[in-house]
Amino acid sequence: MTRQRQAQLITLAVLAAALAVVVAQRGGWSMRGLFSRAPNSEPGPQDAVYAMLDAAREGNVRKYLAAHTGQMEVTLRQAIAEKGETAFAAYLKEFNAPIKGIAILEPQPLTDREVRLRVEYVYQDRNEAQTMYLEKVSGGWKIARLDTAERVKTLIPYGTPVQ
């Protein structure tokens, strides 16, 4: 076999492996999931935050409300009743549209049923960090309360061209 043919076969093998990884990830598989937890384990606190953010981005008021518990849920129900579900859905979409990305730190256990998460939101012109407190309830983890978001100093703003 010639050197050129070997190079072609290696290139094809690498491309096939990359395609397999992409297809597996789109199908819900991840290397992290394979090594870090059992396939049928229940969702963690970070999953609850991602679900809440997805619901807000979609304007899905019911899913957004389902991500909360306690006084947060009561306060949200009151806001929805005052604004109306359609207006609240529009508010959720508008409020979350400028978010370019998020980073969630590992949960810090406070009790056997409560954790604290630091969530950093990335915007075009700034970053903001917020501490969330989640409680484990019968349906999984839910957001119980939030601290006020703080602006985080960034050295290089999102979208800055690389030179």
SULWOZI-V529007 format. One record per residue. N is the residue number from 1. D_LAST is the distance of its C-alpha to the last C-alpha in Angstrom with 2 decimals. Layout:
n=N d_last=D_LAST
n=N d_last=D_LAST
This chain:
n=1 d_last=42.91
n=2 d_last=40.46
n=3 d_last=37.04
n=4 d_last=35.46
n=5 d_last=37.49
n=6 d_last=36.51
n=7 d_last=32.78
n=8 d_last=33.43
n=9 d_last=35.39
n=10 d_last=32.80
n=11 d_last=30.09
n=12 d_last=32.52
n=13 d_last=33.32
n=14 d_last=29.71
n=15 d_last=29.18
n=16 d_last=32.52
n=17 d_last=31.63
n=18 d_last=28.36
n=19 d_last=30.41
n=20 d_last=33.05
n=21 d_last=30.64
n=22 d_last=29.35
n=23 d_last=32.97
n=24 d_last=34.14
n=25 d_last=31.58
n=26 d_last=32.50
n=27 d_last=36.08
n=28 d_last=35.59
n=29 d_last=35.33
n=30 d_last=32.78
n=31 d_last=32.68
n=32 d_last=32.68
n=33 d_last=35.76
n=34 d_last=37.49
n=35 d_last=37.30
n=36 d_last=37.30
n=37 d_last=40.16
n=38 d_last=43.07
n=39 d_last=42.62
n=40 d_last=45.21
n=41 d_last=44.25
n=42 d_last=44.02
n=43 d_last=40.76
n=44 d_last=39.28
n=45 d_last=38.19
n=46 d_last=34.56
n=47 d_last=35.98
n=48 d_last=37.90
n=49 d_last=34.81
n=50 d_last=32.98
n=51 d_last=36.20
n=52 d_last=36.41
n=53 d_last=32.87
n=54 d_last=33.54
n=55 d_last=36.81
n=56 d_last=35.24
n=57 d_last=32.59
n=58 d_last=35.50
n=59 d_last=37.78
n=60 d_last=40.33
n=61 d_last=42.45
n=62 d_last=44.84
n=63 d_last=42.24
n=64 d_last=40.43
n=65 d_last=43.77
n=66 d_last=44.65
n=67 d_last=41.65
n=68 d_last=43.28
n=69 d_last=46.50
n=70 d_last=48.74
n=71 d_last=48.31
n=72 d_last=44.89
n=73 d_last=46.60
n=74 d_last=49.43
n=75 d_last=47.13
n=76 d_last=45.14
n=77 d_last=48.42
n=78 d_last=49.58
n=79 d_last=46.42
n=80 d_last=46.77
n=81 d_last=50.45
n=82 d_last=49.74
n=83 d_last=46.88
n=84 d_last=48.00
n=85 d_last=46.23
n=86 d_last=44.57
n=87 d_last=43.15
n=88 d_last=41.98
n=89 d_last=40.23
n=90 d_last=38.42
n=91 d_last=37.49
n=92 d_last=36.06
n=93 d_last=33.88
n=94 d_last=32.69
n=95 d_last=32.02
n=96 d_last=29.98
n=97 d_last=28.07
n=98 d_last=25.09
n=99 d_last=24.53
n=100 d_last=21.41
n=101 d_last=22.41
n=102 d_last=24.64
n=103 d_last=25.10
n=104 d_last=28.68
n=105 d_last=29.75
n=106 d_last=32.83
n=107 d_last=36.07
n=108 d_last=38.09
n=109 d_last=41.80
n=110 d_last=43.97
n=111 d_last=47.16
n=112 d_last=48.12
n=113 d_last=47.47
n=114 d_last=44.60
n=115 d_last=40.97
n=116 d_last=38.15
n=117 d_last=34.61
n=118 d_last=31.47
n=119 d_last=29.40
n=120 d_last=25.92
n=121 d_last=24.91
n=122 d_last=21.31
n=123 d_last=21.10
n=124 d_last=18.46
n=125 d_last=18.81
n=126 d_last=20.44
n=127 d_last=21.93
n=128 d_last=25.69
n=129 d_last=27.87
n=130 d_last=31.48
n=131 d_last=34.24
n=132 d_last=36.51
n=133 d_last=39.94
n=134 d_last=41.30
n=135 d_last=44.87
n=136 d_last=46.27
n=137 d_last=48.91
n=138 d_last=50.99
n=139 d_last=48.35
n=140 d_last=45.47
n=141 d_last=42.96
n=142 d_last=42.73
n=143 d_last=40.94
n=144 d_last=43.55
n=145 d_last=41.72
n=146 d_last=38.40
n=147 d_last=37.20
n=148 d_last=35.43
n=149 d_last=31.68
n=150 d_last=29.67
n=151 d_last=26.27
n=152 d_last=23.81
n=153 d_last=21.27
n=154 d_last=17.71
n=155 d_last=14.94
n=156 d_last=12.19
n=157 d_last=13.88
n=158 d_last=14.21
n=159 d_last=12.16
n=160 d_last=9.18
n=161 d_last=6.33
n=162 d_last=3.78
n=163 d_last=0.00
